[in-house]
Amino acid sequence: MNAAPALDALGNPTRRAILTLLAGGDRSVNAIAREFPVSRPAISRHLRSLESAGLVAQERAGREHVFRLERGGFDSVRQWLDAFWREALPEFARVAEQSWEERSR
């Protein structure tokens, strides 16, 4: 799974705040927009970006569009982070050991 779209989306503080809000439960676009000092169209753009990244999904409930967190995008980020640390930690340990040995001389 490609984590780049989700990581890009997570780089925006408003989008992260929307995700935090949705962690408390599903919400309509209007309910989300009421929580932010930006226009409803701006919130809709953020939601489209989050949806494109696989972090949220929407469904219609009557005339409302209701958004919820979507696990797939978060799973891709977690897999990327796990792979990153599997590669980075051994190198970190090697450098730390080398520094310890140099200080011990």
N, C-alpha and C positions, 0 to 999 in steps of 0.2 A: 504494500500500500504506500502511496506517495504522500509524505507528510508535509511537503512544501506548501501547498495551499493553506493547510490548517495553521502551520507556523506563521505564514504571512498574515493570516487573519488575526492571529493572537498577538501580533505586534502592535495592534491599535488599542489604546486604553478604553475607548468607548465600547469596542467589541468585547473586550474582556469583562467590562462591567455588565454588558448585556448577558453574557454567559453566566456570570455570578447571579444575576437576577433570575435567570431561567433555572438555575440550580435549585431554586426554591419552588419550582413548579412551572407548568405551562402557562403562557400568557399571550394575550392578543397583542397585535401591533400597537393598538391604542394604549393598552395598559403599559406596555414597555415604553412607549414614547412619553407618557406622563412622568416617567422617572428621570428624564434627561432634559437638560437645558438646550436641546437642539431641536430642529424641526422634525415633524413626522416623516417627511421625505428623506431626511438624512438618516433617521433610524431605519427606514425601509432599505436604504442603500447598504447600511451596515448589516442588516439581516440577510440581504441577498448575498453579500460577501461571505457571511458565516454559513449560509446554506450551500453556496458553491464549494466551500471548503469541507463540507460534510460534518460541520459542528452542530448545526441545528436542522430541523425539518419542520415543515408547516403542514397544516391541514385546515380545511375550511370547517367552521362551525357556524352554520347559518350564513350571515353576512361577514363574519369576522374571519381573519386569518390568525390561527393560533400556532405559536411556535413552541417547540420543545427541544431539549438537548438531544443530539444524535450521537450515539456511541462510536460509530465508525471513524469519524474524524479524530476523536480523542484517542482511539486505539492506534491510529496511524502515528500520532505524535508520541505515544508511549513506546511503540515499537522502535521508532527512530531514536528516542532517548536511550532505550535499553541497548540498542546496537552501538550508539555513540559511546556509552560508558563501558561496554564490553571491550571496545578498542582502546579507549582513552585511559582506563584505570591501570592496565599493566604498564603503560608508558609512564604514567604518574608515579607508580610504585618504583619503577626503575630509576627515575630521576631522584626521587626521595631517598632511595638507598644509596645512590651515588653521592648525593649531597651529604648524607650521614657519614659515609666512609671518608669523604674528604675532610669533614669537620673533625673526625676522630683521629686523624693523623697528627 
